[in-house]
Amino acid sequence: MTHEAPGVPTSRNDDDPQDEARPAAGPEEAAEAAGRERPEARLARAVRVAEQALIEFEIAVETFRVEVENFSRLHHQRLGPMYTRLDELDAQIAEARAAKTGDPEDLRKAEEARSVVMPMPGVDELFHDWMDGDGLSPEASAMLTDQPVRPPKRVRPAEEARKLYRDLVRRAHPDLAQDETERARRDEFIARVNAAYGRGDEAVLKELAEEWEAGPVAPQPELSEADELYARLEWLSHRKELLTEVAQDLEESAIGAMLRMAPDDPDHLLEEIAEQLLGEVSQREAELAALVQ
């Protein structure tokens, strides 16, 4: 047994030859040893958080865009004939009043009211329902290819369709792709998801969920270098600014303003407007009957 001399620290085997073969600690190990997190790791985590936040924002904007588009189409489809009927009654009332009075001003008003009933359509009006941001609308494409047209059934798709849509976008969003090939695959898939959700087609959304589940598993994105991560954050910020402008345009549109009147049940709003228009039609018919008696 050996004894250390008093006051001399116990040997740490500083001269152990095995220490020479031990590799030097890298930056990550050194940071961990010091109880600190690498800046790149914190930045990568911030990028992931920003990506998820952007995806959730895109989901919110897209769901609202679908509601605005569906409300616009259903409003035109269901209520258009009522507006046409009101225009016709207004013209008949003005013409009956002018026939009774013979007043030049009443005659002018009658001509003006009649011109509203059968206006000359402009180019934009002729093609409004045939074109959208991607070219031909789904309905127009279906007509040209002899496929059945499937207009939306409701302003807001059913809750199950909304759940399926959100889940698919969160899992298959193109921003989660690691390379351009994977991004192209996700872009094509999400386009089909958006189209099915726009129609409120729950059955197709379920099929797409099964298709994605059976497809190749996308690799998790690896940590990038600091400069790439900063560039990624900048792109995400720019993308959010663009989406904010889109959301603002939707909210400030006439249909968007109407939807804000009934955020919980936009389909019921159509029914309320229809009841109001029916009441106006009844009033006009009574007024016309009184004039022609």
C-alpha positions in Angstrom: 0.0 0.0 0.0 1.2 3.4 -0.9 0.6 6.6 1.1 0.4 10.1 -0.3 2.6 12.7 1.4 0.6 15.2 3.5 -0.5 18.3 1.5 0.1 16.6 -1.9 -3.1 16.1 -3.9 -4.1 12.6 -5.0 -2.7 11.7 -8.4 -5.2 12.1 -11.4 -3.1 10.0 -13.7 -2.2 13.1 -15.8 0.4 11.0 -17.5 -2.0 8.2 -18.4 -1.2 7.3 -22.1 -4.9 6.5 -22.7 -5.7 10.1 -22.4 -3.7 10.9 -25.5 -5.8 8.6 -27.6 -9.1 10.1 -26.4 -10.6 12.4 -29.1 -11.0 16.1 -28.4 -14.5 17.2 -27.5 -16.4 18.8 -30.3 -18.4 22.1 -30.1 -21.6 20.3 -29.2 -19.9 18.2 -26.5 -18.1 21.2 -25.2 -21.3 23.2 -25.0 -23.1 20.4 -23.2 -20.2 20.0 -20.8 -20.4 23.7 -20.0 -24.2 23.3 -19.5 -25.0 25.5 -22.5 -27.0 24.9 -25.7 -25.5 25.5 -29.1 -26.8 28.7 -30.8 -27.6 26.6 -33.9 -29.8 24.2 -31.9 -31.8 27.1 -30.4 -32.1 28.6 -33.9 -33.2 25.3 -35.4 -35.9 25.0 -32.7 -37.1 28.5 -33.5 -37.3 27.6 -37.2 -39.5 24.5 -36.4 -41.8 26.6 -34.2 -42.1 29.2 -36.9 -42.9 26.5 -39.5 -45.6 25.1 -37.4 -47.1 28.6 -36.7 -47.0 29.4 -40.4 -48.8 26.1 -41.3 -51.5 26.8 -38.7 -51.9 30.3 -40.2 -52.2 28.9 -43.7 -54.8 26.5 -42.5 -56.8 29.3 -41.0 -56.5 31.5 -44.1 -57.4 28.6 -46.5 -60.4 27.5 -44.5 -61.7 31.1 -44.5 -61.0 31.4 -48.2 -63.0 28.3 -48.9 -65.9 29.7 -46.8 -65.8 33.0 -48.7 -65.7 31.3 -52.1 -68.5 28.8 -51.1 -70.7 31.5 -49.6 -70.3 33.6 -52.8 -71.2 30.7 -55.0 -74.2 29.6 -52.9 -75.3 33.2 -52.5 -75.5 33.5 -56.2 -77.0 30.1 -56.8 -79.7 30.2 -54.1 -80.4 33.9 -53.9 -79.7 35.1 -57.4 -83.3 34.2 -58.7 -84.7 36.3 -55.8 -82.7 39.3 -56.7 -83.7 38.9 -60.3 -87.4 38.7 -59.2 -87.0 41.9 -57.2 -85.5 43.7 -60.1 -88.3 42.6 -62.3 -90.9 43.7 -59.8 -89.2 47.1 -59.4 -89.3 47.6 -63.2 -93.0 46.6 -63.4 -93.9 48.9 -60.5 -92.0 51.8 -62.1 -93.7 51.1 -65.5 -97.2 50.9 -63.9 -96.6 54.2 -62.1 -95.4 55.9 -65.2 -98.4 54.6 -67.2 -100.7 56.1 -64.6 -99.0 59.5 -64.3 -97.4 60.1 -67.7 -94.9 62.2 -65.8 -91.5 62.4 -67.7 -89.6 61.8 -64.5 -91.6 58.6 -63.8 -91.0 57.5 -67.4 -87.3 58.0 -67.0 -87.3 56.0 -63.7 -89.2 53.2 -65.5 -86.7 53.0 -68.3 -83.9 53.0 -65.7 -85.5 50.2 -63.7 -86.1 48.1 -66.8 -82.4 48.5 -67.9 -81.3 47.0 -64.6 -83.3 43.8 -65.3 -81.5 42.9 -68.5 -78.1 44.6 -68.4 -75.6 44.0 -71.1 -72.9 41.7 -69.5 -69.3 42.8 -69.6 -66.4 40.5 -70.3 -65.5 40.2 -66.7 -69.1 39.1 -65.8 -69.2 36.6 -68.6 -66.0 34.9 -67.4 -66.2 35.5 -63.7 -67.5 32.0 -62.8 -65.2 30.4 -65.3 -61.9 31.7 -64.0 -60.1 31.5 -60.7 -56.5 32.1 -59.5 -55.3 28.9 -61.2 -57.1 29.4 -64.5 -60.3 27.6 -65.3 -62.5 27.0 -62.2 -63.3 23.3 -61.3 -66.8 23.7 -62.5 -65.7 25.1 -65.9 -63.1 22.3 -66.2 -65.7 19.7 -65.4 -68.1 21.1 -68.1 -65.4 21.1 -70.8 -64.4 17.5 -70.0 -68.0 16.3 -69.7 -67.5 15.5 -66.0 -70.3 16.1 -63.5 -70.2 19.5 -61.8 -70.1 19.3 -58.0 -70.8 22.6 -56.4 -70.3 23.0 -52.7 -73.2 21.8 -50.6 -72.6 24.2 -47.7 -70.6 27.3 -46.9 -68.6 25.6 -44.2 -67.7 22.0 -44.7 -68.7 19.5 -42.1 -66.7 19.2 -38.9 -65.2 15.8 -39.8 -64.1 17.2 -43.2 -62.5 20.1 -41.4 -60.6 17.8 -39.0 -59.4 15.6 -41.9 -58.3 18.7 -43.8 -56.3 20.2 -40.9 -54.6 16.9 -40.1 -53.6 16.3 -43.8 -52.2 19.8 -44.2 -50.2 19.6 -40.9 -48.7 16.2 -42.0 -48.2 16.8 -45.7 -47.5 20.5 -46.0 -44.8 21.3 -48.6 -42.8 23.5 -46.2 -41.9 20.3 -44.3 -40.2 18.8 -47.4 -36.4 18.2 -47.2 -35.7 18.4 -50.9 -37.3 19.7 -54.1 -38.6 16.2 -55.1 -40.4 15.8 -51.9 -41.8 19.3 -52.1 -43.2 18.6 -55.6 -44.9 15.5 -54.3 -46.4 17.4 -51.4 -47.5 20.3 -53.6 -49.4 17.9 -55.8 -51.0 16.1 -52.9 -52.0 19.3 -51.0 -53.6 20.6 -54.2 -55.9 17.6 -54.2 -56.6 18.0 -50.5 -57.5 21.7 -51.0 -59.8 20.8 -53.9 -61.6 18.1 -51.9 -62.0 20.3 -48.9 -63.4 23.1 -51.1 -66.1 20.7 -52.2 -66.6 19.5 -48.6 -65.9 16.0 -49.9 -65.3 14.0 -46.7 -65.1 10.7 -48.6 -62.2 11.9 -50.8 -60.4 13.4 -47.8 -60.5 10.0 -46.1 -59.1 8.4 -49.2 -56.4 11.0 -49.3 -55.6 10.4 -45.6 -55.2 6.6 -46.4 -53.0 7.4 -49.4 -50.7 9.6 -47.4 -50.5 7.0 -44.6 -49.5 4.4 -47.1 -47.0 6.6 -48.9 -43.3 7.1 -48.2 -42.5 8.6 -44.9 -40.9 12.0 -45.3 -37.5 12.2 -43.5 -37.3 14.6 -40.7 -35.4 17.8 -41.6 -31.9 17.9 -40.2 -30.4 20.8 -38.4 -28.9 23.3 -40.8 -26.1 25.8 -40.4 -26.8 29.1 -38.9 -26.9 31.1 -42.1 -29.3 28.6 -43.7 -31.5 28.8 -40.6 -31.6 32.5 -40.7 -32.5 32.5 -44.3 -35.3 30.0 -43.5 -36.7 32.3 -40.8 -36.6 35.2 -43.2 -38.5 33.2 -45.9 -41.1 32.2 -43.3 -41.6 35.8 -42.2 -42.1 36.9 -45.8 -44.5 34.1 -46.4 -46.5 35.2 -43.3 -46.7 38.8 -44.6 -48.1 37.6 -47.9 -50.7 35.4 -46.1 -51.6 38.4 -43.9 -52.4 40.5 -47.0 -54.5 37.6 -48.4 -56.4 37.3 -45.1 -57.0 41.1 -45.0 -58.3 41.1 -48.5 -60.7 38.3 -47.7 -61.9 39.9 -44.5 -62.5 43.3 -46.2 -64.4 41.8 -49.2 -68.2 42.1 -49.3 -68.7 38.4 -48.7 -66.1 38.3 -46.0 -67.9 41.1 -44.2 -71.2 39.2 -44.5 -69.5 36.0 -43.1 -68.3 38.0 -40.1 -71.9 38.6 -39.2 -72.4 34.9 -38.6 -69.0 33.4 -37.7 -70.6 30.4 -36.0 -73.1 29.4 -38.6 -72.6 30.9 -42.0 -75.1 28.5 -43.7 -77.9 29.9 -41.5 -77.0 33.4 -42.7 -78.0 32.4 -46.2 -81.4 31.2 -44.9 -81.9 34.5 -43.1 -81.1 36.5 -46.2 -83.5 34.3 -48.2 -86.3 34.9 -45.8 -85.6 38.7 -45.9 -85.7 38.6 -49.7 -88.9 36.6 -49.8 -90.5 39.3 -47.6 -89.3 42.0 -49.9 -90.8 40.1 -52.9 -94.1 39.9 -51.2 -94.1 43.6 -50.5 -93.3 44.4 -54.1 -96.0 42.1 -55.4 -98.6 43.8 -53.1 -97.4 47.2 -54.3 -97.7 46.2 -57.9 -101.1 44.7 -57.4 -102.3 47.9 -55.9 -101.0 50.0 -58.9 -102.6 47.8 -61.6 -106.0 47.6 -60.0 
